[in-house]
Amino acid sequence: MNLKDIRQPYLDIFPGDFSGNTQQRSTPGVVFSIVQPAGFEHPKKIIFNNILAEEIGLGTFTEEDLNFLVATHLPENIKSYATAYAGHQFGNWAGQLGDGRAIYAGEITNNKGNKTEVQWKGAGATPYSRHADGRAVLRSSLREYLMSEAMYHLKIPTTRALSLCLTGENVMRDIMYSGNPKPEKGAVIIRTAESLLRFGHFELLSAQKETSTLQKLTDFTIENYFPQIKSQGEQKYKDFFKEICNQTAELIVDWMRVGFVHGVMNTDNMSILSLTIDYGPFSMMDEYDLNFTPNTTDLPGRRYAFGKQGQIAQWNLWQLANSLYSLIKDEKFLETTLNEFGNYFWVKHDHMLCNKFGFDTLNKNDDDFFINWQALMQELQLDYCLFFNLLEKTEPKKNYDEEFQKISYLVLDEQKNRKLNHFLNAYHQRLESNTISKTESLDLMKKNNPKFILRNYLLFECIEEINEGKTDLLEKLTKALENPYQHIYSEFSTKRPTKYDDTAGCSMLSCSS
């Protein structure tokens, strides 16, 4: 691979700690710390993303590059570092956080001039590890690798995964915080993005009243990642915040289109570029439930439930607004912009639902239609993804009781079937008001409703297989997630098997990784 061209411009621009001391501590006055990764002498490559490597300018992998994949025996031009950020976790100010198990290699530029940041996850402790070991395990690393790639192919903004390797070490983890830690295989993933900056980077500088550095970071972000912003002075920062609000709304609507639940939408897990970042206790939704959360840590309050993700995004943007206030200096603008977020979000959300149902435009009665649909989905416990796949095949005045029973997580009695058929009749009547053809309506549905989603039980099975040294399922899942709007494998077009209903890692997860 082309490692010689990896650079660290961040280190030349911002104040940092060059001591190399990984003692876990507060680091006021600096935004990064130079870190030496732990190093692993017996790594094993599980998967490498050749297409992504070529796209970002790293080129072709050879066995000589294996050490780089686990941050071991690095070339001299790579000065690895971790960054400091803060955040609100579950609604409470958590103070300084930072890259606890993430270490940057730097930035690579491809032949088109596009820049990409490259970062290891699980390569060792940093000053921001917060009493942890900085390691990661195969379980969480494989989940992030596959899910980030699945989101990319679903056409949802996301960080991407370059590689996944075993480290040759075991790591102790308590998967459900039950007081029973067990050894798991250690792993390192490389993730990439145009930028991995978070809301929390700006929150930390604001909280520490480091206004000059905050302005420098904001100017750096606008100059490098928001070329559409041409304004100057305070207007530049207003346009910056407005852009983040709109892009964040669009991201959450995209999540809801495919049934993705992040699970831990703390402000430090919010990307300033509105990318999906930090794949922890996430889940694709099986049975439709606005109140669904996959994260055991989010119980009983369900702050980060599927149906609350727009509301939480707005709350997080309020915290970002507070952080940028010293640059924007216009309380009324910030309040107006944040209030407009809700309107923008719901317009985008309703337009998204129109696309999923094959409606060419939003009619005045569609709000009631969507509310009735949501109630039906929850009462009948219908699978979110499979519902729309089946809906595409329905025709007016035909009975589909047996087909819908196969995608329900309960037994549909006569009363529930009547409600279902009443809804289907209403749906086909609504289609008649379209100004586009039935073929065009169906094409719209097919573009917006995936045929394959990466369900947690599939990830669970894949992890089990790799622990046994098998990769057959990994290869099949990789092919399926690269073609999510096609039926590649019929065995993946089914609802979650009942045997996984109460299995840790299939229905509920913790933040442990």
C-alpha positions, 0 to 999 in steps of 0.5 A: 500500500501507498503508506509514504503519502499519509500525512498529519496536517492536524498536528501542524495546525492545532495545539497538541501534546507531543510527549507520547505519554498515554497516562489517562488524564485531562489535557486542557489547552491541547486538542490532540496527543501523540500516541504510540499504538500497542503493537501486535506481533501475531495479527491475522487479516480477516477482511480487507476492502480493496476497492476502498483502498484504491479509491482513497489512494492507498492502493493494493494490499500486500502481505507486507502491509499486514503490520500497518493494519494493526498499527505495528512497526509503522513507517517514520512518516506516520505520527499517530495521535488521538484527539480530545473531545467532550460530550453529553451522554444520555443527556448529561454533561460528561466533560472530557472524553476523547479517542479512548481506543481510536488512534489516527494514522493521518490523512491520505489524498487520492489522485483526484485530490480528495482527502480521507482520514485513516484511523485504527480502532482497538490499537491501544490505550490513549490519554482519553481511554478513561480507565479502559485498555484501548482494545477492541474485540472481534465481536464489536469490530466485525459489527462495525466493519459490516454495518458501516459498509452496509450503510454505505451501500444503502446510500446513507452517509457513513464512515467506512471500513478498510480492514479487520484483523485479529490481534492474536490477543484475548481481551476481557469483556463483560458483554451485558455488564452482568459482572461476568467478564470473559475473554474474547478475541482481540481485533483492530479495525481501520475506519475512514472518513473525509473527517472524523470530527464530532460535535464533541470536539467543539463542545470541549473547546467551548467548555474550556473557553478556548475560543481562539482554538474553537474559531481555528477549528471551525474555520478549518472545518469550513475551509476543508469540508464545507466548500459551499459556504462562501460567506465571511465573518459571523455569517460564515458560522451561521451558514455552517450551523444551518448546514449541519442542522439540515444535513443531520435531519437528512441523515436521521430520515435516512436512518428511519427509511431503512430502520436503523437505530443507532442506540447511543446518540450521545453528542460525542457520537454525532459527526460534524459532517453528518455521517453515521459514526460509532457503531456500538449497540446499533440494530436494524429494526425487525418488527416495527416499533417506534419505541424500540431501542437495542441498547440495554444501557438505554433502558428503561427510559428509551431516550435513543429509541427509533422514533425519538432519533429526530428529537434527540438529533435536535437536542444534540444540535442545541448543545452544538449551538451553545458551543458555537455561540461565541462565534455566531453571537446571535441567540435569535438566529440559533433559536430560529434555526433550531426550531426550523429543524423540526419542520425541515425534519418532518417534511423530509420524513413525510417525503421519505414515507411517500417514496417508500409507499410509491406516492409521487407527492404528499397529499393532504390526507397522507398524515392520517394514512401514515399514522394509521399505518404506524398503528397497524405495524405496531399492533400486528408486529409486522417486520419493517423491511419485509412489509414493504417488500411484500407491499410491492407485490400486492394487488387490489382486492386480493387476500394476502393473509398467509403472506403477511402472517409470515412477516408478523412476530405474532399470530394474526387472528381474524380481527387483525386480518380484517384491519390489515385488509382494510389498510391494503384497500385504503393503500390501493385507493391512495395509489389511484391518486398518483399522477405517475404510472404504476410502473413508476410507482413501483420503481420508486418503492424499489429504490427506497425499500431495501431487500436486504438489511444486516440484522443483528442475528446475522451478525451474531451468526457471522461472529460465531462462525469466524470464532470457529475459523469459518468465513462462508457466512462472512462472504455471503453477507458481504455480497448481500450488503453490497447489493441491498436493493436486490434479492441475492440470497432468499434465506436472508429475506425472512424475519428474525428466527424465534430462537434469537428473541432473547439472545444477547447480541441479537435482540439487545446489546450493551455498549461493551466492546 
